[in-house]
C-alpha cells in the first residue's frame, strides 16, 4: 500500500460522511453506543484538566466533556467535521477545535492531562505510531480513554473486510485484546475498562463470562489507560 494515501482517503471519507454523522451524533452520545463514555471518563479522570478529543467528529462528545468541567481541544482529520464542531463551540470558552492527524499531533509534549480517542485510532495507517504520539502529548501519570470496536461491529464489514481481496482500505481493524496488548507494551497501564453491548445483548445477565467472551459480543470495548512515568 505504499502508493495509497491512507490518511488523505480517510479525510475524504469523513468529509463526505460529516452530514450524516452530525444527524446522529447527539443520539449516539446520549442514548446509543456512546452513552457510557462520558460517565466512565468522569469516574476515573479528575475534572478541570486539559483534555484532547482525538477523532472528535462533529464535536458533540467534546461538548459533553466541556459541560462537565474539562477544558477540551477537539481534533479531527476531516475539515467538514471541524467546521461543524467549531460552530458548536461558539461562545464556549472551554472548547476549541483544530484539524489534524493522530499520527502527527500538532501539540507540545506533556500538554494534556488526558485524551479521549473513540473509534479513531483504528482509522490510522499505524496505530502504533498514533499510540506513540498520544503518549507524547499526555502528561506523565495522565490518562487516555480509548474505544475499540468489538469483533463483529458493523463498521468492520463496511470499511475493513475488503482488504482480504487485496483492496486498499483505510481502516486498521483490530481485536480489543490486540489493542490492549499493544498499549501495555508501549507505555500504558490499564486502569479501567467497560463493554458497550451490541443490540440484543445484556452484559448484566452474562457476568459469568470471561472478559474475552464479553468482548466478542460487544459493539465496542472501552479502555482507560494511565501513562507510565517511563516508557
C-alpha positions as CSV (number, residue, x, y, z in Angstrom):
1,X,0.0,0.0,0.0
2,X,3.0,2.3,-0.4
3,X,1.2,4.4,-3.1
4,X,-2.0,4.5,-1.1
5,X,-2.6,7.9,0.6
6,X,-4.3,6.3,3.6
7,X,-4.9,9.5,5.6
8,X,-5.9,11.5,2.6
9,X,-8.5,9.0,1.7
10,X,-9.7,9.0,5.4
11,X,-10.1,12.7,5.2
12,X,-12.2,12.4,2.1
13,X,-14.4,9.7,3.6
14,X,-15.1,11.6,6.8
15,X,-15.7,14.8,4.9
16,X,-18.4,13.0,2.8
17,X,-19.9,11.4,5.9
18,X,-20.0,14.6,8.0
19,X,-23.6,15.4,7.4
20,X,-25.0,12.0,8.2
21,X,-22.7,11.7,11.3
22,X,-24.0,15.1,12.7
23,X,-27.6,14.0,12.3
24,X,-27.0,11.0,14.6
25,X,-24.3,12.2,17.0
26,X,-26.5,13.5,19.7
27,X,-28.5,10.3,19.9
28,X,-25.3,8.2,19.9
29,X,-23.7,10.1,22.8
30,X,-26.9,10.4,24.9
31,X,-28.8,7.2,24.2
32,X,-26.8,4.9,21.9
33,X,-23.4,3.3,21.6
34,X,-21.5,6.2,23.2
35,X,-23.7,6.9,26.2
36,X,-21.3,5.1,28.7
37,X,-18.3,7.0,27.6
38,X,-18.6,10.4,29.5
39,X,-19.7,8.8,32.8
40,X,-16.7,6.4,32.6
41,X,-14.4,9.3,31.8
42,X,-15.7,11.4,34.7
43,X,-15.4,8.4,37.1
44,X,-11.7,7.9,36.5
45,X,-10.3,11.3,35.3
46,X,-10.4,14.4,37.5
47,X,-12.3,17.4,36.3
48,X,-10.9,20.7,35.4
49,X,-7.9,19.4,33.4
50,X,-6.9,19.8,29.7
51,X,-8.3,17.1,27.5
52,X,-7.8,16.3,23.8
53,X,-10.6,14.6,22.0
54,X,-8.9,12.8,19.2
55,X,-11.1,12.0,16.3
56,X,-13.7,14.4,17.7
57,X,-16.0,14.3,14.6
58,X,-18.7,17.0,14.8
59,X,-17.6,17.8,18.4
60,X,-20.6,16.5,20.4
61,X,-18.6,14.4,22.7
62,X,-16.1,17.2,23.2
63,X,-19.1,19.5,24.1
64,X,-20.2,17.0,26.7
65,X,-16.7,16.9,28.2
66,X,-16.6,20.7,28.4
67,X,-20.1,20.8,30.0
68,X,-18.6,18.5,32.7
69,X,-15.8,20.9,33.6
70,X,-13.0,19.8,31.3
71,X,-11.1,22.2,29.1
72,X,-11.2,20.5,25.7
73,X,-9.4,20.6,22.4
74,X,-11.0,18.5,19.7
75,X,-9.0,17.3,16.8
76,X,-10.2,15.6,13.6
77,X,-8.8,14.8,10.2
78,X,-11.9,16.0,8.4
79,X,-12.2,19.7,7.6
80,X,-16.0,19.3,7.3
81,X,-16.2,17.8,10.8
82,X,-14.1,20.5,12.3
83,X,-16.2,23.3,10.6
84,X,-19.3,21.8,12.2
85,X,-17.6,21.3,15.6
86,X,-16.3,24.9,15.6
87,X,-19.9,26.2,15.1
88,X,-20.9,24.1,18.0
89,X,-18.2,25.6,20.2
90,X,-19.4,29.2,19.6
91,X,-19.3,31.1,22.9
92,X,-17.8,28.2,24.9
93,X,-14.5,29.2,26.4
94,X,-13.7,25.6,27.4
95,X,-13.9,24.2,23.9
96,X,-11.7,24.7,20.8
97,X,-11.2,22.6,17.7
98,X,-8.4,22.0,15.2
99,X,-7.8,19.9,12.2
100,X,-5.0,17.4,12.5
101,X,-3.8,13.8,12.2
102,X,-3.4,11.3,15.0
103,X,0.0,10.2,13.8
104,X,1.4,13.7,13.7
105,X,-0.3,15.7,16.5
106,X,0.2,19.5,16.5
107,X,0.8,19.7,20.2
108,X,3.6,20.0,22.6
109,X,5.0,17.2,24.8
110,X,3.1,16.6,28.0
111,X,0.4,19.2,27.0
112,X,-2.7,17.3,28.2
113,X,-4.0,15.8,31.4
114,X,-6.0,13.2,29.4
115,X,-7.1,12.3,25.9
116,X,-10.2,10.6,24.5
117,X,-10.0,8.6,21.3
118,X,-13.2,6.8,20.4
119,X,-13.1,4.6,17.3
120,X,-10.4,6.8,15.8
121,X,-7.1,5.0,16.3
122,X,-8.3,2.2,14.0
123,X,-8.5,4.7,11.2
124,X,-4.8,5.4,11.2
125,X,-2.3,3.6,9.0
126,X,-0.1,2.9,12.0
127,X,-2.0,2.6,15.3
128,X,1.4,2.1,17.0
129,X,2.6,5.5,15.7
130,X,-0.6,7.1,16.9
131,X,-0.2,5.5,20.3
132,X,3.3,7.0,20.5
133,X,2.0,10.4,19.6
134,X,-0.7,10.2,22.2
135,X,1.9,9.1,24.8
136,X,4.0,12.1,23.8
137,X,1.3,14.7,24.4
138,X,-0.1,13.3,27.6
139,X,1.5,14.3,30.9
140,X,3.3,11.6,33.0
141,X,0.6,10.0,35.1
142,X,-2.1,11.2,32.7
143,X,-4.9,9.1,31.2
144,X,-6.3,8.1,27.9
145,X,-9.8,6.7,27.2
146,X,-9.9,4.5,24.1
147,X,-12.9,3.0,22.3
148,X,-12.1,0.0,20.1
149,X,-14.8,-1.8,18.0
150,X,-15.8,-5.3,19.0
151,X,-15.1,-8.2,16.7
152,X,-18.4,-8.2,14.9
153,X,-19.2,-4.5,14.8
154,X,-20.7,-3.5,11.5
155,X,-18.1,-0.8,10.6
156,X,-15.5,-3.6,10.3
157,X,-17.5,-5.2,7.4
158,X,-18.2,-1.8,5.8
159,X,-14.6,-0.5,5.9
160,X,-12.1,-3.2,6.6
161,X,-13.3,-6.5,5.2
162,X,-12.4,-5.8,1.6
163,X,-8.7,-5.9,2.5
164,X,-9.0,-9.7,2.2
165,X,-9.5,-9.2,-1.5
166,X,-6.3,-7.1,-1.7
167,X,-8.2,-3.9,-1.9
168,X,-6.8,-0.7,-0.3
169,X,-8.7,0.1,2.8
170,X,-8.5,2.9,5.4
171,X,-9.5,1.1,8.5
172,X,-6.9,-0.8,10.6
173,X,-9.4,-3.0,12.5
174,X,-8.0,-4.9,15.5
175,X,-9.4,-7.0,18.2
176,X,-9.8,-5.3,21.6
177,X,-7.3,-7.7,23.2
178,X,-4.8,-6.8,20.5
179,X,-5.1,-3.1,21.2
180,X,-4.8,-3.8,25.0
181,X,-1.6,-5.7,24.5
182,X,-0.2,-3.1,22.1
183,X,-0.9,-0.3,24.6
184,X,0.6,-2.2,27.6
185,X,3.8,-2.9,25.6
186,X,4.1,0.8,24.8
187,X,3.9,2.7,28.0
188,X,0.3,2.4,29.1
189,X,-1.1,0.8,32.2
190,X,-4.7,-0.4,32.2
191,X,-6.8,1.4,34.9
192,X,-10.4,0.5,34.0
193,X,-12.5,-0.9,31.2
194,X,-16.1,-1.4,30.2
195,X,-18.0,-3.0,27.4
196,X,-20.7,-1.5,25.2
197,X,-23.2,-4.2,24.3
198,X,-24.4,-5.0,20.8
199,X,-28.1,-4.7,20.3
200,X,-29.9,-7.7,21.9
201,X,-27.0,-8.4,24.4
202,X,-27.3,-7.7,28.2
203,X,-24.0,-7.9,30.0
204,X,-25.7,-7.9,33.4
205,X,-27.1,-11.4,32.5
206,X,-23.6,-12.5,31.3
207,X,-21.4,-11.6,34.2
208,X,-20.2,-15.2,34.5
209,X,-18.5,-14.9,31.1
210,X,-14.7,-14.2,30.9
211,X,-13.7,-10.8,29.5
212,X,-12.6,-12.2,26.2
213,X,-16.1,-13.6,25.5
214,X,-17.8,-10.4,26.6
215,X,-15.6,-8.6,24.2
216,X,-16.7,-11.0,21.4
217,X,-20.3,-9.9,21.8
218,X,-19.6,-6.2,22.3
219,X,-20.1,-3.4,19.9
220,X,-17.2,-1.5,21.4
221,X,-14.8,-2.0,24.3
222,X,-13.7,1.0,26.4
223,X,-10.3,1.1,28.0
224,X,-8.8,3.7,30.4
225,X,-5.0,3.6,30.4
226,X,-2.6,5.6,32.6
227,X,0.6,6.9,31.1
228,X,3.6,5.4,33.0
229,X,6.4,7.6,34.1
230,X,9.0,5.9,32.0
231,X,8.5,4.3,28.5
